Amino acid sequence: MMMMLLQGSECRTVMAMLVFDLISAVMTALVKKALQQGLNRLVLITLRQLVATLFLAPIAFFKERNTRPKLTSEILVYLFFSALLGAGLSQYTFFYGLQYTTATYAITFANLSPVLTFLIAIALKVESLNMKSKAGGAKILGTLTSMAGLLVLSLYKGVALTNRSAMEASGAGGEKKKQWTLGTVVLLGNCLCFSLWLLLQTKLTKKYPAIYSSTAIMFFISTLQGGALTLATGRLTASAWAWAVTTKLEILTILYSGVMASGVGYLIMTWCVGKRGPVFTAAFIPVIQIMVAFIDFFVLHEQLHLGSVVGSVLMILGLYLLLWGKKRDAAAASSSVVVVCCPKQLEEAAAPVVVKL
């Protein structure tokens, strides 16, 4: 009976992560289409965060009204930079890179975030690395494999595996190559921002454990940041119509990304992390890429290149090697023992008492 309940719980978390992946994939496709039709990136981010704030604020208020700690000036500083890195710069760089590349190519860089986070954590001595252990070797090999995939993805485009005639008819000029290179650099910046945000969130969660409230406040601060930056941009100030969201696609993109991607998606992710841990949730990142690839090909009619396929395979392989190493470390830590010796037992030459942590 217990085994059946465990399998049912595992099945629910798997299904929840697949729903989260589908939400993320659809959002990526919607944003790509909306940006192509002229929706401004800053306006999209500002309105998306506003919708997410309105969605999460009531949930946070009622769910954590009795457990919410006091909001200090130190926590507000953490939330400000959390909003800047995670909600502002992270989204802007992703949307910028998405506009100048393809949805499949842009989402591929999500596989690099756990690897980059691991490298930054090692540099900051937040995480240790034992190169002599199997887990340490897997982490190193996974990191090198992911970096090799990144190089292939960035430097080698290769032949088009789909829609080749359309590619030859349109012709890829020098301007398009420059845009693709710029998009790649910006997507790397997106990975850096997201990785720094993950490390910042680790500290913020310990200092302010009210997760729903902190996320709602983060979205609200990001709304103010995005609005201020949008108004500070000269061309948008002169053109008030840039704020006008008129088409059905723009309205759908903003509402969907705010409610489903930022709101429902966050709740699903938080629930799954609580049930199965961060390694389990990170393992589902490549599934988003597969879903986006299908949408990219059948809906957006984008081209799929050999370099993207080879680079993606290497990055996914590297991600799973890294996750396997982290799982082995976590398993070793949980099975560690502490030997507690009682004086009376020592006098009687009795065996030590072993207490599992």
C-alpha positions in Angstrom: 0.0 0.0 0.0 2.8 2.4 0.9 4.6 1.6 -2.4 1.4 2.4 -4.3 1.1 5.7 -2.6 4.8 6.5 -3.3 4.4 5.6 -6.9 1.2 7.8 -7.1 3.2 10.7 -5.5 6.1 10.2 -8.0 3.6 10.1 -10.9 2.0 13.4 -9.8 5.3 15.2 -9.6 6.4 13.9 -13.0 3.0 15.0 -14.5 3.4 18.4 -12.8 6.8 18.9 -14.3 5.6 18.0 -17.7 2.8 20.5 -17.4 5.4 23.1 -16.3 7.6 22.3 -19.3 4.5 22.7 -21.6 3.7 26.0 -20.1 7.3 27.2 -20.6 7.4 25.9 -24.2 4.1 27.6 -25.2 5.2 30.9 -23.5 8.5 30.8 -25.5 6.6 30.4 -28.8 4.1 33.1 -27.9 6.8 35.6 -26.9 8.8 34.9 -30.1 5.7 35.5 -32.3 4.7 38.6 -30.4 8.2 40.1 -30.6 8.2 39.5 -34.3 5.0 41.5 -34.6 6.5 44.5 -32.9 5.8 44.1 -29.1 8.4 46.0 -27.2 10.6 43.8 -24.9 10.5 46.3 -21.9 6.7 46.8 -22.2 6.3 43.0 -22.3 8.4 42.5 -19.1 6.7 45.4 -17.2 3.2 44.2 -17.9 4.0 40.6 -17.4 5.4 41.3 -13.9 2.4 43.4 -13.1 0.0 40.6 -14.1 2.2 38.1 -12.1 2.1 40.4 -9.0 -1.7 40.7 -9.2 -2.0 36.9 -9.5 0.5 35.9 -6.7 -0.2 38.7 -4.2 -3.6 37.3 -2.9 -2.2 33.8 -2.7 0.8 35.0 -0.7 -1.4 37.1 1.6 -3.7 34.3 2.6 -1.2 31.4 2.6 1.5 33.1 4.6 -0.4 35.6 6.7 0.4 33.8 9.9 4.0 32.7 9.1 5.3 35.7 7.2 8.4 37.2 8.9 9.1 40.9 9.3 10.2 42.7 6.2 13.5 44.5 7.0 15.6 46.9 5.0 18.2 44.2 4.5 15.5 41.9 3.0 14.3 44.7 0.7 17.9 45.1 -0.6 18.0 41.4 -1.4 14.6 41.6 -3.1 15.7 44.6 -5.1 18.7 42.7 -6.6 16.6 39.5 -6.9 14.1 41.4 -9.0 16.9 43.1 -11.0 18.7 39.8 -11.8 15.9 37.2 -11.9 12.9 39.1 -13.2 14.4 42.1 -15.0 17.8 41.4 -16.7 17.2 37.7 -17.0 13.9 38.1 -18.9 15.2 41.0 -21.0 18.3 39.2 -22.1 16.3 36.1 -22.9 13.7 38.0 -24.9 16.5 39.9 -26.7 18.3 36.7 -27.7 15.0 35.0 -28.6 14.2 37.9 -31.0 17.4 37.5 -33.0 17.6 33.7 -33.0 15.1 30.9 -32.9 13.0 29.6 -30.0 14.8 26.2 -30.0 18.2 27.8 -30.0 17.3 30.2 -27.2 15.8 27.6 -24.9 18.9 25.4 -25.4 20.9 27.8 -23.2 18.6 26.9 -20.3 20.7 23.6 -20.1 23.8 25.7 -19.4 22.4 27.5 -16.3 22.9 24.6 -13.8 26.5 24.2 -15.1 27.3 27.9 -14.9 25.7 28.0 -11.4 27.9 25.1 -10.3 31.1 26.9 -11.6 30.2 30.2 -9.9 29.4 28.3 -6.7 32.8 26.6 -6.8 34.6 30.0 -7.5 32.7 31.6 -4.5 33.5 28.4 -2.4 29.7 27.9 -1.8 30.1 24.3 -3.1 33.0 21.9 -2.7 34.5 19.6 -5.4 36.3 16.3 -4.7 38.0 15.5 -8.0 39.0 12.0 -6.8 35.5 10.8 -6.3 33.2 9.5 -9.0 30.7 12.3 -8.3 33.4 14.9 -8.6 34.6 13.3 -11.9 31.1 13.3 -13.2 30.7 17.0 -12.4 33.9 17.9 -14.2 33.1 15.8 -17.2 29.6 17.2 -17.3 30.9 20.7 -17.2 33.4 20.1 -20.0 30.8 18.4 -22.1 28.4 21.3 -21.7 31.1 23.8 -22.6 31.9 21.8 -25.7 28.3 21.8 -26.6 28.2 25.6 -26.1 31.2 26.1 -28.4 29.5 23.9 -31.1 26.2 25.7 -30.7 27.9 29.2 -30.8 30.5 28.7 -33.5 29.1 26.0 -35.8 25.7 26.5 -37.4 25.9 23.7 -40.0 23.5 22.8 -42.8 19.7 23.2 -42.4 18.1 19.9 -41.6 14.6 21.3 -42.2 13.0 23.9 -44.5 16.2 24.0 -46.6 14.7 25.4 -49.7 13.2 28.4 -47.8 16.6 29.1 -46.3 18.3 29.1 -49.7 15.6 31.4 -51.2 15.8 33.9 -48.4 19.6 33.9 -48.2 21.5 34.5 -44.9 23.2 37.8 -45.3 25.9 39.3 -43.1 23.4 41.4 -41.2 21.5 38.2 -40.2 24.8 36.6 -39.0 25.6 39.6 -36.9 22.1 39.5 -35.3 22.6 35.7 -34.6 26.0 36.4 -33.0 24.6 39.2 -30.9 21.7 37.0 -29.9 24.1 34.3 -28.8 26.2 36.7 -26.6 23.0 38.1 -25.0 21.8 34.5 -24.3 25.1 33.8 -22.5 24.4 36.9 -20.5 21.0 35.5 -19.7 22.6 32.4 -18.3 24.9 34.4 -16.1 22.1 36.6 -14.7 20.0 33.5 -14.0 22.8 31.7 -12.3 23.7 34.7 -10.1 20.0 35.0 -9.3 19.8 31.3 -8.2 22.7 31.8 -5.8 21.1 35.0 -4.5 17.8 33.2 -4.0 19.6 30.6 -1.8 20.6 33.3 0.7 17.2 35.1 0.4 15.2 32.0 1.1 17.2 31.4 4.4 16.7 35.0 5.5 13.1 35.4 4.4 11.5 31.9 4.1 8.0 33.2 3.1 8.5 32.1 -0.5 5.2 33.2 -2.0 5.4 36.7 -0.4 9.0 37.2 -1.4 8.2 36.3 -5.0 5.1 38.6 -5.2 7.2 41.4 -3.8 10.0 40.6 -6.3 7.5 40.8 -9.2 6.2 44.1 -7.9 9.7 45.6 -7.6 10.5 44.3 -11.1 7.3 46.0 -12.4 8.6 49.3 -11.0 12.1 48.7 -12.4 10.8 47.8 -15.8 8.4 50.7 -15.9 11.1 53.2 -14.9 13.5 51.9 -17.5 10.8 51.9 -20.2 9.8 55.6 -19.4 13.5 56.5 -19.3 14.0 55.3 -22.8 13.6 58.3 -25.0 12.0 56.7 -28.0 9.3 55.1 -25.9 8.6 58.3 -24.0 8.1 60.1 -27.3 5.9 57.2 -28.6 3.2 56.6 -26.0 1.5 54.1 -28.4 4.3 51.6 -27.5 2.4 51.0 -24.2 -0.9 50.3 -26.1 -1.4 46.6 -26.3 -4.0 46.2 -29.0 -3.7 42.9 -30.9 -5.1 39.6 -29.5 -1.6 38.0 -29.7 0.0 40.7 -27.5 -2.8 40.5 -24.9 -2.6 36.7 -24.8 1.2 36.7 -24.5 1.2 39.2 -21.6 -1.7 37.4 -19.7 -0.3 33.9 -20.4 3.3 34.8 -19.5 2.2 36.6 -16.3 -0.5 34.2 -15.0 0.7 30.8 -16.4 4.5 31.1 -16.7 5.3 33.4 -13.8 2.3 32.5 -11.5 1.1 28.9 -12.1 4.6 27.8 -13.3 6.2 29.1 -10.2 3.7 27.4 -7.9 4.3 24.0 -9.8 8.0 24.4 -9.6 8.0 25.2 -5.9 5.7 22.2 -5.2 7.9 19.8 -7.1 11.1 21.1 -5.5 9.5 20.6 -2.1 8.4 17.0 -3.0 11.4 15.7 -5.0 14.2 18.3 -4.7 16.0 20.7 -7.1 17.9 17.9 -8.9 14.7 16.3 -10.0 13.2 19.5 -11.3 16.4 20.5 -13.1 16.4 17.1 -14.9 13.2 18.2 -16.8 14.9 21.3 -18.4 15.8 19.4 -21.6 12.1 18.4 -22.0 11.2 22.0 -22.6 13.7 22.1 -25.4 12.1 19.1 -27.1 8.6 20.7 -26.8 9.9 24.0 -28.1 11.6 22.3 -31.1 8.2 20.8 -32.1 6.4 24.1 -31.7 9.3 25.9 -33.5 9.1 23.5 -36.5 5.3 23.0 -36.8 4.0 26.4 -35.7 6.8 29.0 -36.2 8.3 27.2 -39.2 11.8 27.9 -38.1 14.8 26.0 -39.5 16.7 23.4 -37.6 20.5 23.3 -38.1 23.0 20.5 -37.6 25.1 22.6 -35.2 22.1 23.2 -33.0 21.3 19.5 -32.8 24.9 18.4 -32.0 25.4 21.3 -29.5 22.1 20.6 -27.8 22.9 16.8 -27.4 26.3 17.7 -25.8 24.8 20.2 -23.5 22.0 17.9 -22.4 24.5 15.1 -21.8 26.7 17.4 -19.8 23.7 18.5 -17.7 22.7 15.0 -16.8 26.3 14.1 -15.9 26.5 17.1 -13.6 23.1 16.3 -12.0 24.2 12.7 -11.5 27.3 13.9 -9.7 25.3 16.2 -7.5 22.8 13.4 -6.7 25.7 11.1 -5.7 27.1 13.8 -3.4 23.6 14.4 -1.9 23.2 10.6 -1.3 26.6 10.4 0.3 25.9 13.3 2.6 22.5 11.9 3.7 24.0 8.5 4.5 26.9 9.9 6.5 27.1 8.7 10.1 28.2 10.3 13.4 29.7 8.0 16.0 28.6 8.9 19.5 30.5 7.2 22.3 29.0 6.9 25.7 31.5 7.0 28.7 29.7 4.1 30.4 29.9 2.0 27.3 33.6 2.8 26.9 34.2 1.6 30.4 32.4 -1.6 29.6 34.2 -1.9 26.3 30.9 -1.9 24.5 30.5 -1.0 20.8 29.9 2.7 20.0 26.4 3.9 19.2 25.9 4.9 15.6 23.4 7.6 14.9 22.5 8.4 11.3 22.1 12.0 10.4 
